[in-house]
Amino acid sequence: MNVNLYFKSPQEPTEAYVYNKKILYSIDHYNEIMYKVKNGMYDIGIQKIQIEFNTTNLMITNIYSDYHHAFLPYTTTPSNVLINFAAVGLLPSRQDISKGETTLHFYVVYTNSTSWTNDMAAKVQYDGNLEWAATKVYTGEWDYTPVLLADFGRIIGYVLPGSANPTVKLLMGFTNEVMTNKFGELITAAANSANGYYVLDYVPPGAYQINFSGDLYKSSILSNINVVINQITNGVNYKMKKDSFNPNSTVVQQSLCLDDLHSVLIVPPGILRYYFAVDMWISNINEQQRTEVGGGYIQTPADRNNLEVFYFDMSDIDGDDVNAQEIWGNLTLKLFYNETNIAAQGWSENSLAIYYWREMTGEWMRIGGKVNALENSVTAQVSYIHQYYAIFGETGIKEIVPGFVNVTVDPKIFTPFSTEKGYKNMKLSVGFAKEVAKYEIKIYALSGELVRSFVFDGGGYTQAEVFWDGTDDEGYPVKSGVFVYRVTADGNTYSGTIVLAR
């Protein structure tokens, strides 16, 4: 004879309590209270829950249920809140896959001038039953929320770039000792990797320094940060300084513009000879630069007063300022633009080009570049880093000879000399009439002897930039004289002369 035995788990009181022992402080005016509900019944769902709540001092703006994935209907009195689960679906019994659990999220706004306690004891109404049943509090938790006057301050800000995984530390006075909060914990924060947002909380009142550090960025100190009880110190923002590029690196290095978080200088391995750092910012164009926008290939803008430039803040390994930096190869300069601003200037996106500011003569020099209208960028290959770059619209572009729209030698007469920082050199900038897969630049003595050659075959070139330091292909200095340069690309050739005077 077969006998079927059925076992029924004993019914237990439903658990209801404040999750993680939440405390609200007067420094905030809106917050979230998470409240756990766990049905103790084996086979009966919960249709309603009533929770004690001082809705006068702690106004509820919404309630969300994790189990229902929905905001819940509720009604309030000055002393409680009633939630009707049945309107969106009963909170199931313990035998459900959810185990009859949900977390309720109470979103509240408040202002308090004294410390008090919001009681949150609950009772539930099970499905098909009009009587209310008491709940219990899970061991170690509580069914109330303290609302306290803050005896601390808070610091909020942004540190850029977030992609450097910044660490923020609060330092005691003018020391390197990390401060502790009201709970005895070190006051540090990992900034958000997307936007650099950080919070330093539970800070005792006083004057502090903040240390910012990040991957491939210099550790820096921001001083004179004052914290006051029950106040938030907002807007403590910081842009970290880029660590030096390493000439011995075997991986690609880059410097990101911390104003648009898109524009970037990309340095492949093997083309640097010195340690140096580059920080890229966006700034307003100065008066002299503004007056030179227009003429030549640059289309006159509709509003010269609303122009911006990219400023490259460069320094050597000792921290000394560097006005320009030559590169022994091609790096990639990718600048982004705002299409609304471009249109407001009367420029077409397809006509955009990169220019650099030549301080010596006070003029904008054309580099060119490849426009990507889908991502609003212009990209150029450069072998020299200047202090100022800009994106301008162009007009009247035409070939000076077949295959070339511009070739510039800067300067035409130069005197190379060796210093511990590098060489004084000549820079050759070329704009191609169309994209080329390969180009060569060769420098010859008047006798026809090949002195120096540059070959680039990476593909997709719309412009070129190389510099010559007055040495031959083996690195030996050449004598003073007149030299002929020859640029060859896509079957077209352009030639000119250079004067080297030692």
Buried (B, 14 or more C-beta within 10 A) or exposed (E): EEEEEEEEEEBEBBBBBBBEEBEBBBBBEEBEBBBBBBBBBBEBBBBBBBBBBBBEBBBBEEBBBBBBEEEBEBEEEEEBBBBBBBEBEBBBBBEBEBEBBBBBBBBBEBEBEEEBEBEBBBBBBBBEEEEBBEBBBEEEBBBBBBBBBBBBBBBBBBBBBBBBBBBBBBBBEEEEEEBBBEEEEEBBBEBBBEBBBBEBBBBBEBEBBBBBBBEBBBEBEBEEBEBEBBBBBEEBBBBBBBBBBBBEEEEEBBBBBBBBBBBBBBBBBEBBEBBBBBBBBBEEBEEEBBEBBEEBBBBBBEEBEEBBBBBBBBBBEEEEEBEBBBBBBBBBBBBBBEEEBBEEBEBBBEBBBBBBBBBEEEBBBBBBBBBEBEEBBBBBBBBBBBBBBBBBBBEEBEBEEEBBBBBBBBBEEBBBEEEEEBBBBBBBBBBBBEEBEEBBBBBBBEEEEEBBEBEBEEEEBBBBBBBBBBBBEEEEBBEEBEBBBBBBBBEBEBEBEBBBEE
